[in-house]
Amino acid sequence: MMKKELRYTPETELALLKETAGGNRDAYAALYQFFLPKLYHYVYSIIRSKEDTEELLQDIFLNLWEKKEELRNVRSLRPYIFRMARNRLMNIYEHQKVQRKALSYIFQHAEESSVTAEDNYVYRQYHAVVSHALNTLTPKRRQVFEMHTQQDLSHDKIAVELRISKSMVKKQLYAAKRHVKGYLQQYAGITTTIAAIINLVLKR
């Protein structure tokens, strides 16, 4: 239905929203193509990371499609989708505050004593939780995840080493992070410090 040369008007947007809510992928693609550059500029201007911006936008547009039925009641997508972006940016900000507190806690204890019983317990718990989470991934996703988080390799380097496309690396890494985060949600009893360390790894 939608062509790139089609003039984008409020009336056109309402029609696209209605059709997207009904499951029309072409209508969704038209909304995506129109709003992606605008949202990218907004998010990147705040977090200043190309990879993090792309990951955040991928999550937003995936969520938009998964909850497409809600678009029936949306009159204008711009405030709706920018509010989604702001909420995620606020979550990142709050999350980083927790990370800083956790790292500060670890550094303070490192200064007080070399290795305490509490330190050992914290790291044993961390490694146990992450190990169980990683074991639930498919072999390929786990490999991509570990190359990125443990070997600190970029998307480009992973793509070269595994002989796959960069877009495939991004898809595998995104799916792995999403899966691991979902798995870790069941560990509500872990300490704030452990939760912060795990999230720090997943945000890299």
N, C-alpha and C positions, 0 to 999 in steps of 0.2 A: 504494500500500500504506500508506504512513505518513501519519498525520494529526497536526496540531499538538497535538491534545488527547490523543494517545497518551501514556501514562505511560512515562517513560524510566527503564528499569531496566538493571542489568548484563546480564540475559538479553536484553533488547531490543537493547542495544548489540551484543552478540555476533551476533545475527541480522542487524542492519544491516551490520556489518562483512563478514559472509559474503556477503550479497547485493550489497554494493558491490563486493567483490572479483570477483563474477561479472558485473559490468557494469550493475547495477540503479541507474539514475539517481535514482529516487525515494528509495532507501535512502541514497544519497550526499547527496541534498538534506536528508534528515532529520538526518544527522550534521552537515552544514554549518550548518543552522539552530540546532542545539543548541550546537555548540562555537564558532561565530563570535563571539558576544558575550563569552564567557569569554576567548578568545584575543585579541580586540581590546583588552579592558581590560588584559591583561597586557602586550602589546606597546606600547600607547600610554603606559602608565605609565612606560616606559623611554625611548622615543625622543621622546615629546611632540610628535609631528607627525601630524596627521590623514591627510594625503596619503601620507606615507611608511608609516604603519601600514596603510592600505588597500592600498597596493602590495605590501607585504611579505606580507599575509594572502592577497591574490590569488595571489601566487606559491606560497605554501604549499599552498593548497587546489587549485590547478592541478596541482602536483606530486603531491599526494595522489591525485588522480584518474588522472593519467598512470601512477602506480605502484600502482594499486588492487589488483593481484594480490597484493602483499605483505601486504595486510590480512588475508589468510587466516590468517596466523600471529600476528596481533595480538589479545591478550586484552582490552586496555583502550586506547581511543584517546587518552585524556587524556595520559598520560605520553609516548605516541608523538608526538602532534602538538605538545605543548609542547616536546619535545626538538628537533623541527624548527625551532620558533620560536627557541629558545635558540641553536641552531647558526647561524641566519641573523643573529641579533643580534650574535653573536661575530664573524661575518664582517664585519659593518658596522663594529664597533669596530676590528678589525685594519685594515680598509680605511681608516678615518679616520686611523689612526696613520700610514699610508703617505702619505696626502694631506698631513698636517701637515708631514712631513719634506720632501715635494716642494715645498710652498709655501715652507717655510723656506729651502730651497736656492735657489729662484728669487729670493726677497727678498734673500738674502745677495749673490747675484751682481749684483743691481740696485744694491746699495750700493757694490760694489767697482768697477764700471764701468757706464757708461750702456748700451751695447749691445756685447756681445762676439760673436766669431764663433760661439762655442758656443751663445749665446742664440739667434742667428739660425738655427742648425741645428736646435735643439730645437723652435722654433716652426714652422719650415718642415715638419719631420717631423710635428708634431702636426696641422697644417692639412691636410697631404697625406693622412694616415691617416683623419682624420675626413671629409674630402671624399669619399674613395673609399667610406667606409662609408655616408654619406648618399645617395650615388648609387645604392645598392642598395635603397633604400626606395621604396615606391610614392609617387606625388605627394602624396596626401592625408596619409599618415603622416609624410612628410618635412615637410610644412607644419605639422602639429600639433607635431612634435618641435622644429622651429626656433622656432615661436612661444613654446614653453615654455622652451627652453634658451637661446635667443639674445635673444628679446624680453622674457623673464622674465614672461610673462603667466600668470595663474592659469588653472585649468581652467574656471572660470566665464566669464572674459573670452574665452577661446578659443572656448567654446561659443557665446557671443553673436556674435562676429565671423564664425564659420563657419556659424552657424545650424544647429548640430547639438546633440544632447543632451550634458549633462555626462558621462553614462555612456559615450557614444560617444567623447568626448575621452579619457577614461581608458583605454578599450580600445585606441584608436589609439596613445596615448602609451606604454602598456605594451608593445604589440606592437613599436613602433619601438625602444624601449630594448632589448628582448630580442633583436631582430634585429641591432642595431648591436653589442651586446656579443658576440653569437655571431660576427659578422663579424670583430671585432677580435681574437678569440682566435687567429687565424692569424698575427698579428703578434707572435710570441713574441720576436722580436729587438729590439723597441723598448725604449727605456730605461725605467727605473723612473720617472723624472720624467714622461715622456710618458704612461706608463700611468696614473699618478696623476692627471694633468691630465684625461685622457679620462674616467676614472671619476668625477672631481669633476663634470664636466659632466653625465654620465649620471645622477648621483644627485640632481640638482636637482629 
